[in-house]
Amino acid sequence: AKELIEVKVSNMIEASTDGTTAKTTPVTITISEKKKGMLKKVDGLTFKIEVAADDNGNNSIVGKTINAYNHTITAKNIKVKLVGKIIADFN
């Protein structure tokens, strides 16, 4: 099936360099139509974030156990823009 919309993510979210100190990474997610009129059919968005070690072993943290209680991702300053206009601001 042909995709009707396209989703692009600006960059990877950086991990903490020591496994304890928080790290901040600005991310822009762009959704665009591959077929005219398809964005009108979008009634919600869900984001799935996958966490994995770098394939090359870069920034690996040795001696720290990663778990759901101590290692989290927080989204802040979420803004939705359409054709240069802010239509929702969740601050």
N, CA, C and O atoms as CSV, one atom per row, in Angstrom:
chain,resi,resn,atom,element,x,y,z
A,1,ALA,N,N,0.845,-1.194,0.000
A,1,ALA,CA,C,0.000,0.000,0.000
A,1,ALA,C,C,0.884,1.248,0.000
A,1,ALA,O,O,1.916,1.299,0.669
A,2,LYS,N,N,0.464,2.229,-0.748
A,2,LYS,CA,C,1.204,3.479,-0.845
A,2,LYS,C,C,0.972,4.312,0.416
A,2,LYS,O,O,-0.161,4.447,0.879
A,3,GLU,N,N,2.053,4.867,0.964
A,3,GLU,CA,C,1.913,5.707,2.151
A,3,GLU,C,C,1.280,7.030,1.772
A,3,GLU,O,O,1.588,7.605,0.728
A,4,LEU,N,N,0.386,7.509,2.635
A,4,LEU,CA,C,-0.360,8.722,2.354
A,4,LEU,C,C,0.207,9.949,3.050
A,4,LEU,O,O,0.003,11.074,2.592
A,5,ILE,N,N,0.928,9.739,4.169
A,5,ILE,CA,C,1.624,10.836,4.843
A,5,ILE,C,C,3.062,10.413,5.113
A,5,ILE,O,O,3.382,9.224,5.124
A,6,GLU,N,N,3.919,11.399,5.330
A,6,GLU,CA,C,5.335,11.135,5.600
A,6,GLU,C,C,5.687,11.745,6.948
A,6,GLU,O,O,5.266,12.862,7.252
A,7,VAL,N,N,6.450,11.026,7.756
A,7,VAL,CA,C,6.881,11.501,9.067
A,7,VAL,C,C,8.402,11.529,9.093
A,7,VAL,O,O,9.053,10.523,8.812
A,8,LYS,N,N,8.969,12.690,9.431
A,8,LYS,CA,C,10.429,12.833,9.541
A,8,LYS,C,C,10.767,13.313,10.946
A,8,LYS,O,O,10.086,14.181,11.490
A,9,VAL,N,N,11.826,12.744,11.536
A,9,VAL,CA,C,12.311,13.145,12.852
A,9,VAL,C,C,13.668,13.800,12.662
A,9,VAL,O,O,14.534,13.243,11.987
A,10,SER,N,N,13.867,14.989,13.256
A,10,SER,CA,C,15.053,15.793,12.976
A,10,SER,C,C,16.368,15.181,13.448
A,10,SER,O,O,17.392,15.352,12.787
A,11,ASN,N,N,16.362,14.474,14.572
A,11,ASN,CA,C,17.608,13.898,15.068
A,11,ASN,C,C,17.329,12.847,16.132
A,11,ASN,O,O,16.186,12.663,16.552
A,12,MET,N,N,18.369,12.169,16.556
A,12,MET,CA,C,18.257,11.155,17.601
A,12,MET,C,C,18.282,11.841,18.961
A,12,MET,O,O,18.924,12.878,19.128
A,13,ILE,N,N,17.587,11.264,19.927
A,13,ILE,CA,C,17.610,11.777,21.297
A,13,ILE,C,C,18.878,11.271,21.954
A,13,ILE,O,O,19.146,10.070,21.954
A,14,GLU,N,N,19.661,12.185,22.515
A,14,GLU,CA,C,20.930,11.802,23.128
A,14,GLU,C,C,20.707,11.232,24.522
A,14,GLU,O,O,19.838,11.690,25.263
A,15,ALA,N,N,21.499,10.235,24.865
A,15,ALA,CA,C,21.433,9.617,26.195
A,15,ALA,C,C,22.334,10.365,27.161
A,15,ALA,O,O,23.237,11.093,26.749
A,16,SER,N,N,22.087,10.181,28.427
A,16,SER,CA,C,22.955,10.719,29.468
A,16,SER,C,C,24.355,10.143,29.282
A,16,SER,O,O,24.503,8.962,28.968
A,17,THR,N,N,25.365,10.957,29.470
A,17,THR,CA,C,26.739,10.468,29.274
A,17,THR,C,C,27.239,9.641,30.446
A,17,THR,O,O,28.176,8.857,30.292
A,18,ASP,N,N,26.621,9.804,31.631
A,18,ASP,CA,C,27.067,9.035,32.792
A,18,ASP,C,C,25.971,8.130,33.368
A,18,ASP,O,O,26.193,7.454,34.373
A,19,GLY,N,N,24.799,8.116,32.741
A,19,GLY,CA,C,23.709,7.278,33.220
A,19,GLY,C,C,22.922,7.878,34.364
A,19,GLY,O,O,21.972,7.266,34.852
A,20,THR,N,N,23.305,9.079,34.803
A,20,THR,CA,C,22.632,9.727,35.937
A,20,THR,C,C,22.180,11.138,35.599
A,20,THR,O,O,21.039,11.505,35.879
A,21,THR,N,N,23.060,11.933,35.001
A,21,THR,CA,C,22.779,13.324,34.681
A,21,THR,C,C,21.851,13.420,33.473
A,21,THR,O,O,22.097,12.789,32.445
A,22,ALA,N,N,20.771,14.222,33.600
A,22,ALA,CA,C,19.800,14.370,32.506
A,22,ALA,C,C,20.433,15.058,31.306
A,22,ALA,O,O,21.340,15.877,31.455
A,23,LYS,N,N,19.960,14.727,30.138
A,23,LYS,CA,C,20.431,15.310,28.881
A,23,LYS,C,C,19.209,15.859,28.143
A,23,LYS,O,O,18.143,15.243,28.176
A,24,THR,N,N,19.349,17.001,27.484
A,24,THR,CA,C,18.248,17.608,26.739
A,24,THR,C,C,18.572,17.603,25.251
A,24,THR,O,O,19.660,18.011,24.846
A,25,THR,N,N,17.621,17.138,24.435
A,25,THR,CA,C,17.800,17.101,22.984
A,25,THR,C,C,16.555,17.657,22.309
A,25,THR,O,O,15.485,17.055,22.402
A,26,PRO,N,N,16.675,18.812,21.622
A,26,PRO,CA,C,15.524,19.312,20.861
A,26,PRO,C,C,15.242,18.392,19.676
A,26,PRO,O,O,16.164,17.980,18.972
A,27,VAL,N,N,13.966,18.070,19.457
A,27,VAL,CA,C,13.565,17.196,18.362
A,27,VAL,C,C,12.396,17.835,17.640
A,27,VAL,O,O,11.451,18.301,18.277
A,28,THR,N,N,12.450,17.862,16.319
A,28,THR,CA,C,11.341,18.347,15.502
A,28,THR,C,C,10.800,17.180,14.700
A,28,THR,O,O,11.548,16.495,14.001
A,29,ILE,N,N,9.489,16.955,14.803
A,29,ILE,CA,C,8.824,15.903,14.040
A,29,ILE,C,C,7.962,16.596,12.992
A,29,ILE,O,O,7.083,17.388,13.333
A,30,THR,N,N,8.211,16.300,11.720
A,30,THR,CA,C,7.488,16.928,10.618
A,30,THR,C,C,6.598,15.888,9.951
A,30,THR,O,O,7.059,14.817,9.554
A,31,ILE,N,N,5.317,16.221,9.835
A,31,ILE,CA,C,4.359,15.347,9.170
A,31,ILE,C,C,3.874,16.076,7.922
A,31,ILE,O,O,3.401,17.209,8.006
A,32,SER,N,N,3.992,15.427,6.768
A,32,SER,CA,C,3.566,16.063,5.524
A,32,SER,C,C,2.774,15.078,4.669
A,32,SER,O,O,2.883,13.861,4.820
A,33,GLU,N,N,1.979,15.640,3.775
A,33,GLU,CA,C,1.146,14.828,2.893
A,33,GLU,C,C,1.964,14.265,1.738
A,33,GLU,O,O,2.761,14.976,1.126
A,34,LYS,N,N,1.764,13.000,1.449
A,34,LYS,CA,C,2.313,12.421,0.223
A,34,LYS,C,C,1.218,12.396,-0.835
A,34,LYS,O,O,1.494,12.274,-2.028
A,35,LYS,N,N,-0.028,12.513,-0.383
A,35,LYS,CA,C,-1.174,12.614,-1.271
A,35,LYS,C,C,-2.051,13.742,-0.734
A,35,LYS,O,O,-2.388,13.756,0.449
A,36,LYS,N,N,-2.419,14.680,-1.591
A,36,LYS,CA,C,-3.162,15.868,-1.186
A,36,LYS,C,C,-4.436,15.520,-0.407
A,36,LYS,O,O,-5.202,14.640,-0.800
A,37,GLY,N,N,-4.640,16.232,0.707
A,37,GLY,CA,C,-5.837,16.080,1.515
A,37,GLY,C,C,-5.755,15.034,2.609
A,37,GLY,O,O,-6.711,14.863,3.366
A,38,MET,N,N,-4.623,14.320,2.712
A,38,MET,CA,C,-4.525,13.234,3.683
A,38,MET,C,C,-4.387,13.711,5.124
A,38,MET,O,O,-4.800,12.997,6.038
A,39,LEU,N,N,-3.810,14.914,5.361
A,39,LEU,CA,C,-3.684,15.403,6.733
A,39,LEU,C,C,-5.048,15.697,7.351
A,39,LEU,O,O,-5.182,15.676,8.575
A,40,LYS,N,N,-6.061,15.969,6.532
A,40,LYS,CA,C,-7.414,16.191,7.040
A,40,LYS,C,C,-7.967,14.926,7.685
A,40,LYS,O,O,-8.851,15.002,8.539
A,41,LYS,N,N,-7.458,13.773,7.288
A,41,LYS,CA,C,-7.947,12.496,7.807
A,41,LYS,C,C,-7.263,12.091,9.113
A,41,LYS,O,O,-7.703,11.148,9.769
A,42,VAL,N,N,-6.186,12.795,9.501
A,42,VAL,CA,C,-5.467,12.474,10.732
A,42,VAL,C,C,-6.284,13.002,11.914
A,42,VAL,O,O,-6.595,14.191,11.974
A,43,ASP,N,N,-6.632,12.112,12.856
A,43,ASP,CA,C,-7.420,12.551,14.008
A,43,ASP,C,C,-6.667,12.401,15.327
A,43,ASP,O,O,-7.235,12.636,16.394
A,44,GLY,N,N,-5.402,12.014,15.264
A,44,GLY,CA,C,-4.590,11.901,16.470
A,44,GLY,C,C,-3.185,11.450,16.128
A,44,GLY,O,O,-2.926,10.963,15.028
A,45,LEU,N,N,-2.282,11.615,17.078
A,45,LEU,CA,C,-0.888,11.220,16.891
A,45,LEU,C,C,-0.436,10.398,18.091
A,45,LEU,O,O,-0.774,10.714,19.232
A,46,THR,N,N,0.317,9.361,17.833
A,46,THR,CA,C,0.930,8.557,18.877
A,46,THR,C,C,2.409,8.437,18.539
A,46,THR,O,O,2.764,8.162,17.393
A,47,PHE,N,N,3.272,8.642,19.528
A,47,PHE,CA,C,4.709,8.548,19.307
A,47,PHE,C,C,5.255,7.341,20.049
A,47,PHE,O,O,4.979,7.153,21.234
A,48,LYS,N,N,6.029,6.524,19.351
A,48,LYS,CA,C,6.687,5.373,19.951
A,48,LYS,C,C,8.184,5.679,19.999
A,48,LYS,O,O,8.805,5.960,18.974
A,49,ILE,N,N,8.747,5.621,21.190
A,49,ILE,CA,C,10.173,5.901,21.365
A,49,ILE,C,C,10.874,4.594,21.696
A,49,ILE,O,O,10.518,3.918,22.662
A,50,GLU,N,N,11.868,4.240,20.897
A,50,GLU,CA,C,12.642,3.037,21.137
A,50,GLU,C,C,14.015,3.426,21.658
A,50,GLU,O,O,14.664,4.324,21.121
A,51,VAL,N,N,14.449,2.747,22.702
A,51,VAL,CA,C,15.743,3.033,23.317
A,51,VAL,C,C,16.691,1.880,22.996
A,51,VAL,O,O,16.349,0.713,23.188
A,52,ALA,N,N,17.877,2.216,22.509
A,52,ALA,CA,C,18.854,1.188,22.160
A,52,ALA,C,C,20.260,1.762,22.267
A,52,ALA,O,O,20.459,2.974,22.187
A,53,ALA,N,N,21.211,0.889,22.445
A,53,ALA,CA,C,22.610,1.306,22.459
A,53,ALA,C,C,23.041,1.642,21.046
A,53,ALA,O,O,22.503,1.100,20.081
A,54,ASP,N,N,24.003,2.527,20.924
A,54,ASP,CA,C,24.568,2.880,19.625
A,54,ASP,C,C,25.223,1.644,19.018
A,54,ASP,O,O,25.915,0.900,19.712
A,55,ASP,N,N,25.006,1.431,17.741
A,55,ASP,CA,C,25.571,0.265,17.066
A,55,ASP,C,C,27.095,0.211,17.127
A,55,ASP,O,O,27.691,-0.865,17.078
A,56,ASN,N,N,27.720,1.390,17.235
A,56,ASN,CA,C,29.181,1.443,17.245
A,56,ASN,C,C,29.763,1.501,18.655
A,56,ASN,O,O,30.977,1.625,18.817
A,57,GLY,N,N,28.910,1.413,19.676
A,57,GLY,CA,C,29.394,1.465,21.053
A,57,GLY,C,C,29.714,2.868,21.524
A,57,GLY,O,O,30.298,3.033,22.595
A,58,ASN,N,N,29.347,3.890,20.754
A,58,ASN,CA,C,29.605,5.263,21.166
A,58,ASN,C,C,28.755,5.619,22.380
A,58,ASN,O,O,27.611,5.180,22.493
A,59,ASN,N,N,29.314,6.413,23.284
A,59,ASN,CA,C,28.625,6.895,24.478
A,59,ASN,C,C,28.030,5.771,25.321
A,59,ASN,O,O,27.022,5.973,25.999
A,60,SER,N,N,28.639,4.595,25.284
A,60,SER,CA,C,28.125,3.505,26.109
A,60,SER,C,C,28.463,3.766,27.567
A,60,SER,O,O,29.509,4.335,27.879
A,61,ILE,N,N,27.573,3.346,28.460
A,61,ILE,CA,C,27.750,3.545,29.892
A,61,ILE,C,C,27.976,2.171,30.517
A,61,ILE,O,O,27.120,1.291,30.426
A,62,VAL,N,N,29.116,1.996,31.141
A,62,VAL,CA,C,29.471,0.710,31.721
A,62,VAL,C,C,29.197,0.742,33.221
A,62,VAL,O,O,29.503,1.732,33.885
A,63,GLY,N,N,28.630,-0.319,33.754
A,63,GLY,CA,C,28.416,-0.422,35.198
A,63,GLY,C,C,27.122,0.179,35.692
A,63,GLY,O,O,26.932,0.272,36.905
A,64,LYS,N,N,26.219,0.593,34.819
A,64,LYS,CA,C,24.914,1.148,35.209
A,64,LYS,C,C,23.818,0.255,34.663
A,64,LYS,O,O,23.856,-0.129,33.494
A,65,THR,N,N,22.857,-0.076,35.482
A,65,THR,CA,C,21.712,-0.860,35.039
A,65,THR,C,C,20.622,0.098,34.586
A,65,THR,O,O,20.232,1.003,35.325
A,66,ILE,N,N,20.135,-0.104,33.374
A,66,ILE,CA,C,19.060,0.743,32.848
A,66,ILE,C,C,17.735,0.094,33.216
A,66,ILE,O,O,17.516,-1.089,32.958
A,67,ASN,N,N,16.846,0.889,33.828
A,67,ASN,CA,C,15.536,0.356,34.182
A,67,ASN,C,C,14.482,1.461,34.123
A,67,ASN,O,O,14.814,2.646,34.086
A,68,ALA,N,N,13.227,1.065,34.114
A,68,ALA,CA,C,12.108,1.996,33.936
A,68,ALA,C,C,11.929,2.939,35.122
A,68,ALA,O,O,11.309,3.990,34.958
A,69,TYR,N,N,12.439,2.617,36.296
A,69,TYR,CA,C,12.249,3.462,37.471
A,69,TYR,C,C,13.226,4.628,37.520
A,69,TYR,O,O,12.880,5.713,37.987
A,70,ASN,N,N,14.446,4.406,37.040
A,70,ASN,CA,C,15.481,5.439,37.131
A,70,ASN,C,C,15.775,6.147,35.816
A,70,ASN,O,O,16.366,7.227,35.828
A,71,HIS,N,N,15.384,5.578,34.692
A,71,HIS,CA,C,15.709,6.150,33.387
A,71,HIS,C,C,14.415,6.417,32.631
A,71,HIS,O,O,13.678,5.493,32.285
A,72,THR,N,N,14.152,7.692,32.381
A,72,THR,CA,C,12.899,8.082,31.737
A,72,THR,C,C,13.158,9.105,30.638
A,72,THR,O,O,14.255,9.655,30.534
A,73,ILE,N,N,12.145,9.353,29.826
A,73,ILE,CA,C,12.175,10.405,28.817
A,73,ILE,C,C,11.021,11.348,29.123
A,73,ILE,O,O,9.889,10.902,29.309
A,74,THR,N,N,11.296,12.654,29.177
A,74,THR,CA,C,10.281,13.658,29.450
A,74,THR,C,C,10.167,14.582,28.247
A,74,THR,O,O,11.177,15.090,27.759
A,75,ALA,N,N,8.952,14.805,27.764
A,75,ALA,CA,C,8.716,15.728,26.650
A,75,ALA,C,C,8.242,17.060,27.229
A,75,ALA,O,O,7.281,17.101,27.997
A,76,LYS,N,N,8.915,18.140,26.861
A,76,LYS,CA,C,8.569,19.479,27.339
A,76,LYS,C,C,8.393,20.416,26.149
A,76,LYS,O,O,8.893,20.148,25.056
A,77,ASN,N,N,7.684,21.510,26.370
A,77,ASN,CA,C,7.528,22.566,25.365
A,77,ASN,C,C,7.038,22.019,24.029
A,77,ASN,O,O,7.610,22.328,22.983
A,78,ILE,N,N,5.983,21.210,24.059
A,78,ILE,CA,C,5.429,20.622,22.844
A,78,ILE,C,C,4.580,21.668,22.130
A,78,ILE,O,O,3.677,22.255,22.728
A,79,LYS,N,N,4.870,21.899,20.853
A,79,LYS,CA,C,4.130,22.865,20.053
A,79,LYS,C,C,3.744,22.210,18.732
A,79,LYS,O,O,4.513,21.439,18.158
A,80,VAL,N,N,2.549,22.526,18.260
A,80,VAL,CA,C,2.088,22.025,16.972
A,80,VAL,C,C,1.926,23.213,16.042
A,80,VAL,O,O,1.262,24.189,16.391
A,81,LYS,N,N,2.533,23.139,14.853
A,81,LYS,CA,C,2.452,24.232,13.887
A,81,LYS,C,C,1.866,23.720,12.582
A,81,LYS,O,O,2.129,22.591,12.170
A,82,LEU,N,N,1.070,24.561,11.940
A,82,LEU,CA,C,0.505,24.236,10.631
A,82,LEU,C,C,0.717,25.428,9.717
A,82,LEU,O,O,0.169,26.503,9.960
A,83,VAL,N,N,1.500,25.247,8.677
A,83,VAL,CA,C,1.795,26.296,7.690
A,83,VAL,C,C,2.263,27.575,8.392
A,83,VAL,O,O,1.786,28.668,8.086
A,84,GLY,N,N,3.192,27.428,9.327
A,84,GLY,CA,C,3.790,28.584,9.975
A,84,GLY,C,C,2.979,29.186,11.107
A,84,GLY,O,O,3.458,30.115,11.757
A,85,LYS,N,N,1.761,28.696,11.378
A,85,LYS,CA,C,0.934,29.227,12.464
A,85,LYS,C,C,0.894,28.227,13.598
A,85,LYS,O,O,0.790,27.021,13.372
A,86,ILE,N,N,0.976,28.733,14.830
A,86,ILE,CA,C,0.812,27.864,15.984
A,86,ILE,C,C,-0.682,27.631,16.176
A,86,ILE,O,O,-1.450,28.579,16.339
A,87,ILE,N,N,-1.090,26.356,16.155
A,87,ILE,CA,C,-2.500,26.064,16.348
A,87,ILE,C,C,-2.750,25.409,17.701
A,87,ILE,O,O,-3.897,25.292,18.133
A,88,ALA,N,N,-1.682,24.982,18.373
A,88,ALA,CA,C,-1.830,24.423,19.714
A,88,ALA,C,C,-0.495,24.597,20.440
A,88,ALA,O,O,0.567,24.398,19.851
A,89,ASP,N,N,-0.555,24.963,21.702
A,89,ASP,CA,C,0.634,25.121,22.525
A,89,ASP,C,C,0.329,24.483,23.872
A,89,ASP,O,O,-0.522,24.979,24.610
A,90,PHE,N,N,1.018,23.382,24.206
A,90,PHE,CA,C,0.690,22.606,25.397
A,90,PHE,C,C,1.574,22.957,26.596
A,90,PHE,O,O,1.754,22.123,27.483
A,91,ASN,N,N,2.125,24.164,26.641
A,91,ASN,CA,C,2.942,24.573,27.786
A,91,ASN,C,C,2.081,24.900,28.962
A,91,ASN,O,O,2.594,25.264,30.021
